[in-house]
Amino acid sequence: MKLTKLSLITALALTTAMAGDAKISGDAKLFYGTTDAGEADLFNKNGAMGDTAINLDYTREVVAGVTVNAGVTGVSTLGLENTLVSATWVTHNKGDVQDSAWIDTANIVLKPVEKTMLVIGRQTLDTPLAFTETWNIAQNTFDAAVAVDNHLPDTTLIAAWVGRGNGHNGFENLHGGMTKYGALNGTQEAALAVNEGAFAAAVINKSIPMTTAQLWFYNVRNEADAIWLQADITPTKELSVGLQYSKISPKGVVDGADDTKAVAAKLAYNVSGIDLAAAYSKVDDKGLVYMGNTATAGAHGGQSKLYTEAWWNYNFVGQAGAKSMMVLAAFDAYTAQYTSVKNNNNNLLEMDEITLTATTKVGPVDATIALINASSDDASIDGNTIQAYLTVPFSL
């Protein structure tokens, strides 16, 4: 793997190591997946994908209340495409399989007063409709400025400007720079509007006993306004209830298109160390924009924060017309999840998925195996999938 871009971070770390307050950490990963969907066969090169990655993160408090963070990720196939796989988890250099490295984190954290924090620069985000997706071997990040304030009792206020990211359509701009926020539909007009970024604001409140309530507002410039309301209630230590409502309203280049509206509910219970959960969601029959991550896959698919989201097949629960249910059981290092999506609009947007996972530690390696069975009229996902995730965390 060609990791020449790591030299800047390494040099910076060496010059400050004597201060005692610099930290370098990261992980090395190997991800492999094989499927018999479509015309592929399990463990055959034509139905398999693989990648390796190394992530290196540096953090240091330079003065009181000021912290700098930097990080680099590199990916390599290690030549697996010549023998075992035919696809990669992320887009490599110029769309081929060359080794690649890029700066995924470069920000400064300011704490000007107590209970107020600013994060300015390249960073991860975790909000309902614009977020860093963690399923991949590398995470998408954003050039953004985020302010968080906790001066009001039981209340967190958040304001953010998100200028651009690198996760659109599977890291398509990985080596063209952080150039896109995301296109919310497939029109040519929208393609010209994707560089205008987004504003986001939120109020998260815990004044109601045993309840965390969230209200988010988004202004995706020249494309859509959106709201997300969520309440998570824990009446007992064992029981929790969740409610979600969201609406995405197209504007600008897509003004006049139908709103996307979704509701969801979840019930979770812990009994004798076993976590049980069930959820249901419904998206209205009409709506231009997929109810998911507005910063990545765009109008027609992608990962969603709805309670019913599938474990692996992310392009279904947020579609217009989708009625989805999810049940989950987890014990210790084992999970089982079943997701079913029906859709009034199109049989190809229907899907059933059963996923079993097991996680263990083998020496320094964190290992997860996933067995996935999907049933759909979409032949590209209808079949069985086996995935292995190997991760070695480290600190220097």
Backbone torsions as a table, in degrees:
resi	resn	phi	psi	omega
1	MET	NA	133.2	179.6
2	LYS	-87.5	109.4	-174.6
3	LEU	-122.0	41.6	-178.3
4	THR	-63.7	-27.5	-178.7
5	LYS	-71.3	-10.6	177.6
6	LEU	-73.8	-17.5	-172.9
7	SER	-61.1	-34.8	179.8
8	LEU	-63.1	-45.7	-179.8
9	ILE	-66.0	-41.9	-179.5
10	THR	-62.3	-43.9	-179.9
11	ALA	-63.5	-41.6	179.1
12	LEU	-62.6	-40.5	179.8
13	ALA	-65.3	-41.7	-178.1
14	LEU	-64.7	-34.2	-177.9
15	THR	-74.9	-17.6	-177.0
16	THR	-116.0	2.4	-174.8
17	ALA	-61.3	-31.9	-177.6
18	MET	-68.9	-17.9	-178.8
19	ALA	-70.8	-23.9	175.8
20	GLY	83.6	-3.9	-178.0
21	ASP	-118.1	13.3	174.4
22	ALA	-94.7	145.9	-178.7
23	LYS	-134.4	131.5	173.9
24	ILE	-119.7	127.5	178.8
25	SER	-145.9	171.4	178.9
26	GLY	172.2	-162.8	176.8
27	ASP	-156.9	157.7	173.2
28	ALA	-116.0	137.1	-173.1
29	LYS	-132.1	149.4	167.7
30	LEU	-133.2	118.5	178.9
31	PHE	-114.9	136.5	177.4
32	TYR	-137.8	139.7	176.2
33	GLY	-143.1	143.9	177.4
34	THR	-139.2	145.5	-176.9
35	THR	-142.1	154.9	172.4
36	ASP	-109.7	17.7	177.2
37	ALA	-66.5	151.7	180.0
38	GLY	64.8	-129.9	-179.4
39	GLU	-96.6	6.7	-174.5
40	ALA	-84.3	164.5	174.5
41	ASP	-124.4	146.7	177.2
42	LEU	-58.1	136.7	177.6
43	PHE	64.5	14.1	172.1
44	ASN	-93.8	143.0	-177.4
45	LYS	-52.3	-40.7	-174.5
46	ASN	-69.5	-15.8	178.4
47	GLY	-115.1	23.4	-175.1
48	ALA	-128.3	152.1	174.3
49	MET	-135.7	150.7	-178.8
50	GLY	-155.7	155.2	179.2
51	ASP	-160.6	154.9	165.5
52	THR	-121.5	154.2	179.9
53	ALA	-149.5	150.7	171.5
54	ILE	-131.1	135.0	179.9
55	ASN	-122.2	132.6	-179.4
56	LEU	-128.1	122.6	-177.6
57	ASP	-120.1	139.3	179.8
58	TYR	-125.2	135.5	176.5
59	THR	-141.9	141.9	178.6
60	ARG	-154.8	132.7	171.6
61	GLU	-83.1	108.6	-173.8
62	VAL	-79.1	-37.6	170.6
63	VAL	-143.8	170.0	-179.4
64	ALA	-58.8	124.1	177.9
65	GLY	86.3	3.6	179.4
66	VAL	-132.7	117.7	-179.8
67	THR	-124.7	135.9	175.7
68	VAL	-107.0	142.3	179.0
69	ASN	-130.5	137.7	176.8
70	ALA	-143.7	148.0	-179.3
71	GLY	-154.6	149.0	179.3
72	VAL	-131.9	139.0	173.4
73	THR	-121.4	137.4	175.0
74	GLY	-125.4	142.6	179.5
75	VAL	-126.7	147.5	178.4
76	SER	-152.2	144.9	173.9
77	THR	-83.5	-13.6	-174.5
78	LEU	55.5	23.8	179.7
79	GLY	80.6	9.3	-178.5
80	LEU	-60.7	-28.4	-177.1
81	GLU	-66.2	-14.7	179.7
82	ASN	-81.7	-16.6	-174.2
83	THR	-134.8	-46.0	-166.7
84	LEU	-109.6	-28.1	-173.2
85	VAL	-135.2	163.9	177.4
86	SER	-126.4	1.2	-179.0
87	ALA	-143.2	161.0	179.7
88	THR	-115.8	163.9	-180.0
89	TRP	-78.2	-37.2	176.8
90	VAL	-122.7	161.7	176.0
91	THR	-70.5	127.6	178.3
92	HIS	-90.0	-169.9	-174.6
93	ASN	-59.2	120.2	177.3
94	LYS	57.2	27.7	175.9
95	GLY	81.3	-0.4	177.7
96	ASP	-100.0	-156.7	-176.4
97	VAL	-111.0	22.9	176.2
98	GLN	-66.9	149.8	174.7
99	ASP	-60.9	144.4	-175.3
100	SER	-140.9	150.4	174.4
101	ALA	-144.9	144.0	-179.3
102	TRP	-151.6	157.6	177.7
103	ILE	-82.6	113.6	-178.8
104	ASP	-99.7	-15.0	179.5
105	THR	-139.7	132.2	175.4
106	ALA	-162.6	89.5	-175.5
107	ASN	-144.1	167.3	175.4
108	ILE	-124.3	133.9	179.0
109	VAL	-107.1	122.2	-179.4
110	LEU	-113.4	135.8	173.3
111	LYS	-122.7	80.3	-172.8
112	PRO	-66.2	-34.3	176.7
113	VAL	-140.8	165.9	178.3
114	GLU	-61.7	137.5	177.2
115	LYS	74.2	12.9	176.6
116	THR	-131.2	135.4	-178.6
117	MET	-138.9	140.4	174.8
118	LEU	-122.0	134.5	174.5
119	VAL	-121.1	116.5	-174.0
120	ILE	-123.4	122.2	178.0
121	GLY	127.1	-161.4	-176.3
122	ARG	-78.0	127.8	-169.4
123	GLN	-160.0	167.8	170.2
124	THR	-85.3	156.0	176.0
125	LEU	-131.5	147.6	176.2
126	ASP	-137.8	84.7	176.5
127	THR	-129.3	162.8	-172.6
128	PRO	-60.6	-33.8	-174.6
129	LEU	-120.6	7.4	174.3
130	ALA	-152.6	108.1	-171.0
131	PHE	-153.2	162.1	173.9
132	THR	-82.1	126.4	-178.4
133	GLU	-92.5	130.1	-171.4
134	THR	-104.5	5.8	-178.1
135	TRP	-75.6	-23.2	-173.0
136	ASN	-86.8	169.1	177.9
137	ILE	-70.8	-21.3	172.8
138	ALA	-129.2	148.7	-177.3
139	GLN	-99.6	141.1	171.7
140	ASN	-74.9	144.0	178.9
141	THR	-130.9	176.3	-171.2
142	PHE	-135.7	147.0	164.4
143	ASP	-88.1	113.0	-169.0
144	ALA	-153.5	165.5	170.8
145	ALA	-129.8	124.2	-174.7
146	VAL	-127.0	131.7	176.1
147	ALA	-116.2	133.1	180.0
148	VAL	-128.0	129.1	-177.8
149	ASP	-132.5	137.2	-178.8
150	ASN	-125.0	30.5	-178.7
151	HIS	-72.3	-33.3	179.3
152	LEU	-75.5	141.3	-178.6
153	PRO	-58.3	132.1	175.9
154	ASP	56.2	24.4	-173.8
155	THR	-135.0	135.9	172.0
156	THR	-115.7	126.8	176.2
157	LEU	-106.8	134.9	-178.2
158	ILE	-130.2	134.9	172.8
159	ALA	-134.5	138.0	-175.5
160	ALA	-145.0	143.5	166.7
161	TRP	-115.6	121.5	-179.8
162	VAL	-112.2	110.5	-174.2
163	GLY	-83.4	-44.4	-175.7
164	ARG	-167.5	167.6	179.3
165	GLY	-148.5	-176.8	-179.8
166	ASN	-124.1	16.7	-175.0
167	GLY	-101.4	0.3	-175.4
168	HIS	-65.1	129.0	178.5
169	ASN	52.5	46.8	175.0
170	GLY	71.6	49.9	176.9
171	PHE	62.9	39.3	-176.2
172	GLU	-65.9	-21.3	-179.2
173	ASN	-107.8	26.2	-175.7
174	LEU	-53.9	-40.7	-176.1
175	HIS	-112.8	5.9	171.0
176	GLY	-97.2	4.0	-178.9
177	GLY	97.8	173.9	177.8
178	MET	-81.8	83.6	-167.2
179	THR	-110.4	-11.0	-176.4
180	LYS	-130.5	145.1	166.4
181	TYR	-87.9	-47.3	-179.4
182	GLY	153.7	141.9	177.1
183	ALA	-100.7	124.1	-174.0
184	LEU	-87.7	-1.2	171.6
185	ASN	-156.5	172.5	-171.9
186	GLY	-92.4	11.9	-176.1
187	THR	-78.2	158.8	177.8
188	GLN	-64.2	-35.7	179.6
189	GLU	-62.5	-40.6	180.0
190	ALA	-66.8	-35.6	178.9
191	ALA	-60.9	-29.2	178.3
192	LEU	-81.4	-13.5	-175.3
193	ALA	-101.9	-1.8	-170.1
194	VAL	-73.6	-10.3	-178.3
195	ASN	-92.2	7.8	-175.3
196	GLU	-90.8	-5.3	173.3
197	GLY	72.9	-163.5	-175.6
198	ALA	-153.1	149.3	168.7
199	PHE	-103.8	148.1	174.6
200	ALA	-142.7	146.0	177.0
201	ALA	-144.7	148.6	-177.0
202	ALA	-149.4	152.1	169.3
203	VAL	-125.2	122.1	177.3
204	ILE	-117.1	120.6	-170.4
205	ASN	-128.2	140.1	178.6
206	LYS	-123.1	25.5	-178.1
207	SER	-67.0	-35.2	177.9
208	ILE	-76.1	126.8	-177.3
209	PRO	-54.0	136.1	175.2
210	MET	64.8	17.8	-174.9
211	THR	-132.0	134.5	169.0
212	THR	-112.9	116.3	-178.4
213	ALA	-110.5	137.6	-179.5
214	GLN	-126.9	137.7	171.1
215	LEU	-130.6	118.9	179.9
216	TRP	-117.8	140.9	173.3
217	PHE	-126.2	136.9	-179.9
218	TYR	-127.2	139.6	169.9
219	ASN	-122.1	94.8	175.1
220	VAL	-81.9	107.9	-167.1
221	ARG	-52.6	124.5	174.4
222	ASN	66.3	10.6	-179.4
223	GLU	-128.9	-44.5	-175.7
224	ALA	-166.7	153.0	163.6
225	ASP	-108.5	150.6	-178.3
226	ALA	-149.2	151.5	171.9
227	ILE	-129.5	150.8	176.7
228	TRP	-139.3	121.6	176.6
229	LEU	-116.2	135.8	-179.4
230	GLN	-148.4	138.9	175.1
231	ALA	-132.1	126.0	177.5
232	ASP	-117.5	120.8	-171.5
233	ILE	-117.4	133.0	178.3
234	THR	-123.3	80.6	-178.1
235	PRO	-63.9	-27.6	174.2
236	THR	-137.0	169.6	179.0
237	LYS	-63.3	-29.3	-176.9
238	GLU	-90.7	-24.3	-170.0
239	LEU	-112.7	139.2	173.0
240	SER	-141.5	149.0	-179.5
241	VAL	-130.9	138.1	179.4
242	GLY	-130.1	144.2	177.9
243	LEU	-132.9	138.4	-179.9
244	GLN	-135.5	143.0	170.0
245	TYR	-143.0	136.6	179.0
246	SER	-146.1	150.9	175.5
247	LYS	-142.4	131.8	175.0
248	ILE	-116.3	120.5	-175.1
249	SER	-112.7	110.8	178.9
250	PRO	-62.8	149.6	178.4
251	LYS	-153.3	-176.2	175.9
252	GLY	61.9	-121.5	-176.6
253	VAL	-65.8	-16.5	178.9
254	VAL	-121.2	27.5	-179.8
255	ASP	-58.3	136.5	179.6
256	GLY	97.7	-14.5	176.5
257	ALA	-70.1	157.6	-176.2
258	ASP	-67.2	141.9	173.8
259	ASP	-66.9	152.8	169.2
260	THR	-105.2	125.7	-179.2
261	LYS	-126.6	140.4	-178.7
262	ALA	-143.5	145.8	172.4
263	VAL	-130.0	150.0	179.5
264	ALA	-152.6	153.7	176.9
265	ALA	-142.6	148.6	-178.8
266	LYS	-140.0	143.4	174.8
267	LEU	-127.9	127.1	-178.8
268	ALA	-131.1	146.7	-177.2
269	TYR	-148.2	139.7	176.1
270	ASN	-111.3	122.5	179.4
271	VAL	-132.9	121.8	178.1
272	SER	53.3	38.5	178.3
273	GLY	82.6	2.3	178.1
274	ILE	-103.0	124.7	177.5
275	ASP	-90.6	123.4	178.5
276	LEU	-118.9	142.0	179.5
277	ALA	-149.6	148.1	174.4
278	ALA	-141.8	141.7	-177.2
279	ALA	-145.7	155.3	176.9
280	TYR	-139.6	141.6	175.8
281	SER	-140.9	155.4	178.7
282	LYS	-141.7	131.5	175.2
283	VAL	-113.5	134.7	-179.6
284	ASP	-55.2	155.5	-176.2
285	ASP	-64.9	-27.2	-179.7
286	LYS	-109.2	155.5	179.1
287	GLY	149.9	128.6	-178.0
288	LEU	-76.9	-41.9	-168.1
289	VAL	-98.1	133.2	175.4
290	TYR	-61.1	138.1	179.9
291	MET	-82.7	77.6	-178.3
292	GLY	-156.8	-149.4	-176.2
293	ASN	-73.1	106.1	-177.5
294	THR	-68.8	-11.3	-175.3
295	ALA	-94.5	-4.8	-174.3
296	THR	-124.6	-86.9	-168.4
297	ALA	-73.3	-18.3	175.5
298	GLY	88.2	-141.8	-167.4
299	ALA	-70.4	-36.5	-159.0
300	HIS	-110.3	2.6	179.7
301	GLY	179.8	-172.9	178.2
302	GLY	121.1	-179.3	-178.8
303	GLN	-78.2	144.3	-178.8
304	SER	-123.9	152.4	174.6
305	LYS	-93.2	7.5	173.5
306	LEU	-61.2	145.2	-176.3
307	TYR	-57.3	-24.9	-174.0
308	THR	-86.9	1.2	-172.8
309	GLU	-51.0	137.2	178.8
310	ALA	-68.8	165.6	179.6
311	TRP	-74.2	-37.6	-174.7
312	TRP	-127.7	-43.7	-174.5
313	ASN	-88.8	95.3	-167.4
314	TYR	-87.5	-3.2	-168.7
315	ASN	-95.7	23.3	-169.9
316	PHE	-123.1	-49.1	-168.9
317	VAL	-66.5	-23.6	-178.6
318	GLY	-94.5	3.0	-179.3
319	GLN	-73.0	147.3	174.1
320	ALA	-57.2	133.2	-179.7
321	GLY	89.2	-3.0	-175.7
322	ALA	-77.3	133.1	169.6
323	LYS	-120.5	115.4	-169.6
324	SER	-124.4	147.2	172.3
325	MET	-134.8	149.1	-178.2
326	MET	-140.9	136.4	171.7
327	VAL	-128.6	144.7	-174.5
328	LEU	-144.5	142.9	171.9
329	ALA	-134.6	134.2	-179.1
330	ALA	-137.1	133.8	177.0
331	PHE	-141.6	122.3	179.6
332	ASP	54.5	-117.1	-176.3
333	ALA	-99.8	14.6	-175.4
334	TYR	-120.2	139.7	175.3
335	THR	-135.9	150.5	172.7
336	ALA	-135.5	128.9	-178.4
337	GLN	-135.1	136.0	175.1
338	TYR	-122.9	128.1	178.4
339	THR	-125.9	133.9	177.7
340	SER	-129.8	128.8	-179.5
341	VAL	-123.4	122.1	171.5
342	LYS	-109.8	150.8	-176.5
343	ASN	-143.1	127.8	-179.5
344	ASN	-69.4	-22.1	-170.1
345	ASN	-91.3	-32.0	-170.0
346	ASN	-163.1	126.5	178.3
347	ASN	-63.4	-27.3	179.5
348	LEU	-68.8	-13.8	179.2
349	LEU	-97.7	12.5	176.4
350	GLU	-101.7	149.5	-174.3
351	MET	-164.2	143.2	169.1
352	ASP	-122.3	133.6	-178.3
353	GLU	-134.9	131.4	172.5
354	ILE	-118.3	126.3	-179.0
355	THR	-128.8	131.1	173.7
356	LEU	-117.8	131.8	178.9
357	THR	-129.9	150.0	174.6
358	ALA	-138.8	135.5	-177.9
359	THR	-124.9	138.3	178.1
360	THR	-148.8	173.6	177.4
361	LYS	-121.6	124.8	178.4
362	VAL	-117.8	99.5	-173.3
363	GLY	60.8	-125.6	179.5
364	PRO	-85.1	0.4	-171.9
365	VAL	-98.3	126.1	169.1
366	ASP	-88.6	120.2	-173.6
367	ALA	-121.4	134.3	175.2
368	THR	-130.3	133.4	174.5
369	ILE	-114.9	133.0	178.8
370	ALA	-123.6	130.5	174.3
371	LEU	-112.4	120.8	-171.9
372	ILE	-126.1	129.0	172.3
373	ASN	-120.1	123.4	179.8
374	ALA	-120.9	137.9	175.8
375	SER	-120.8	124.6	-177.6
376	SER	-162.9	155.0	171.1
377	ASP	-69.8	-14.1	174.8
378	ASP	-79.7	105.2	-174.5
379	ALA	-63.5	-22.3	-177.2
380	SER	-70.1	-16.6	177.9
381	ILE	-122.7	-7.3	-176.7
382	ASP	-75.5	106.2	-178.5
383	GLY	155.4	-161.9	-177.1
384	ASN	-109.5	144.6	178.6
385	THR	-134.3	138.1	174.5
386	ILE	-122.1	130.8	-179.1
387	GLN	-130.5	146.0	175.8
388	ALA	-129.1	130.4	179.9
389	TYR	-120.2	116.7	178.2
390	LEU	-117.4	125.6	-176.5
391	THR	-134.5	133.0	175.6
392	VAL	-118.1	101.3	176.8
393	PRO	-77.1	152.2	180.0
394	PHE	-153.4	163.5	172.5
395	SER	-141.5	148.1	-176.6
396	LEU	-112.9	NA	NA
